Amino acid sequence: MADEKLTQEQKDEKLINDAFQELLERYLSSRHRKKVELITKAFNFARQAHKGVRRRSGEPYILHPIAVARIACVEIGLGSTSICSALLHDVVEDTDYTVEDIENLFGPKIAQIVDGLTKISGGIFGDRASAQAENFKKLLLTMNDDIRVILIKISDRLHNMRTLGSMLPSKQYKIAGETLYIYAPLANRLGLNRIKTELEDLSFKYEHPETYRQIQEKLQDTQAERDSLFEAFTAPIRAQLNKMGIPYKILARVKSPYSIWNKMQTKHITFEEIYDILAVRIIFTPKNEEEELNDCFNIYVAISKIYKPHPDRLRDWVSHPKANGYQALHVTLMSNKGQWIEVQIRSERMNDVAEQGFAAHWKYKAGGGSEDDGELTKWLKTIKEILDDPQPDALDFLDTIKLNLFASEIFVFTPKGEIKTMPQNCTALDFAFSIHTFLGSHCIGAKVNHKLVPLSHKLQSGDQVEILTSKSQRVQPSWINFATTAKAKAKIMAILKREKKEQQQQGEDLISAFFQQNNLEPTEENLQKLCKLHDLKDSDELAVAIGQRVFELGEDDLNELKEKPTPNNWKKYISFAFGNNSKSKQTDDKGDSASSKLDIDKKKVLKLTPDVLQKNYIIADCCKPIPGDDVLGYIDDNNRIVIHKRQCPIAAQLKSGYGNRLLAVQWETGKALNFPVNVYLRGIDGIGVLNAVTEIISRQLNVNIHKLYIESNDGIFECRIQLYVHDVDDVNTICNNLKRLEKLKKVTRIEGFDDPIAD
């Protein structure tokens, strides 16, 4: 028995030593200063601290910090400080060692990074509601101190995703969901394109394993066809680049499974209808640093003579880099086989920045680079402004930040010609707040390209924008409906909240004075009488209403509101702060107790049988899942289990904030129950088309049509049908049968009966 144990220990030792040796070799082959002694010291310290501890997968725990350090070093390009911090990132949280111990042994900088990582790591598999949203706030706060904290945290998350198979299904959904909601957009915002793509694909793999497998199989089946197209398309390009004498390499870039699936969902199309799965990437070495930009455009001109470019698909991120540092020239060309193919033209430096983000950005700067990077500093400043405003709910904060994480970008100009990067679909109001809060809060309109437009006007790339202001203007509640950027929304909410608080206080003072003047006791009972008399929910509403009237009319004019000088008239505009805190506390307590009292084994996958579904389970209205859809369960405050599709936006929020309430569920309904489903049809109009459609659905397939809407315009008809089916297989059978009709050009399942269809 002892020999077997020793053998296992020897295996573990070899595994650990090999992993660390590989990390050292990769570090030594990098451009960083060679601080091997410091890294070895950190490794030995972490190894001793985690001795005897194993991960859920069964491997020694120390392999996780080594893997995180390797990702930080190899895939992000960080140096010895980050590698040491990654090796030590779980020591303070999981062992008896303190941040002071780390500082004494490794210095203040590594201790500061480890401390930042410790503060944000508690909720990764935690059980507190909103834990991840709160951690995300801490995460962004620590970024102001050292950007390496977030880069190591992303490395940590990437390794957790790579080893997610050993976790329980309910944990997999939670972690995959928050990865897709928080970490993939964050990696994108920091320019870590390769990591962003892998995080998305891994999340997709665990949330929709069957769909992921199908897309992978289709990619493999069509690989030979893509290879043939790539070779034929690039042959004349290679010949032309050889003539120009520019060192280059040409790579095929295949769209990731998640991107393919996402496009299938948003555009309501099949895998076969996606035409941009293949793209071509030209990576060149410029003659010298000054010629880099010219070489990009020279290559573009040369290949545009070989293939015709799409007139509306040139993207110049060389002259105007994206906010995350990305630079490239994108052009879409028509191949000889009649397919549009996107070509991305980058220098080696641009390619490094595209793959490694800001870490590569620093590498190419004179003097070794610095974290004080212009665009990054600007973004962190925006985040800090939002963090400085009090947020009532961590999830509200998360949604606010999310607006700016994954936004496409446009370029607009100030009246003096200064260029500004803004998110796509931003409005004139967003632009005003991006320049200064005062400008935004006093904005009355704008001139776009010298024409007067409202605040809600959406800006286009290349617009020149002048903001018009007035000192008498104040922030309006309606502004929140057309503000699109995180900064504008956060500022508007903060100003409205501050004004409401001031108005409520003023209202409360007036209520108190009113009671004194009328010799009335300011009891809760009297306040409730006033609220009931004027159809107001509580005394807070009354105080706010009074304060608003004072703001609008002035205090002297407030008497105009009194119909009679008795205590029963103008109180419509009064309120008090009774019961709110206790009420919310009761709700929270109820939610927690409901969750804790629920007698469910979360380690097991719950079976959704007809009997179970008719008792304590609810099918979510937001996404209306049916048997066969990938779903999860959420325990609500009333102890019921709500079934959501895993890709539902509401489910995405639940996974990010309430992972402890998620359950793994599995359909086992057979053909016993009927569920509503919506199908969208589009095709060539003609006599008998509707008859042919209903013939297939009702007579051939014996499916009940519950609702039908059809409209014809210029020879094209659109039709929406609501049917009752047993499961996804029924829907697929219906769609496949309908697709055989010659005049039908599009048949797809949609979420809601009135959903808009993207082309």
NORURNOR-V844717 format. One record per helix or strand of 2 or more residues. SS is the DSSP state (H for helix, E for strand). FROM is the first residue (numbers start at 1). LEN is the number of residues. If there is no record, write none. Layout:
# NORURNOR-V844717
SS | FROM | LEN
SS | FROM | LEN
This chain:
# NORURNOR-V844717
H | 2 | 27
H | 36 | 14
H | 62 | 14
H | 80 | 8
H | 91 | 4
H | 99 | 8
H | 108 | 14
H | 131 | 13
H | 148 | 15
H | 164 | 3
H | 169 | 21
H | 193 | 15
H | 209 | 13
H | 223 | 22
E | 248 | 7
H | 257 | 11
H | 271 | 3
E | 278 | 7
H | 289 | 18
E | 315 | 2
E | 329 | 6
E | 340 | 8
H | 348 | 9
H | 358 | 6
H | 366 | 3
H | 374 | 15
H | 394 | 12
E | 409 | 6
E | 419 | 5
H | 428 | 8
H | 437 | 5
E | 443 | 6
E | 451 | 3
E | 464 | 6
H | 477 | 5
H | 486 | 32
H | 524 | 10
H | 539 | 15
H | 555 | 7
H | 570 | 4
H | 580 | 18
E | 606 | 3
H | 610 | 4
E | 617 | 3
E | 631 | 5
E | 641 | 5
H | 649 | 9
H | 659 | 3
E | 662 | 6
E | 675 | 10
H | 689 | 12
E | 705 | 9
E | 716 | 10
H | 728 | 12
E | 744 | 7
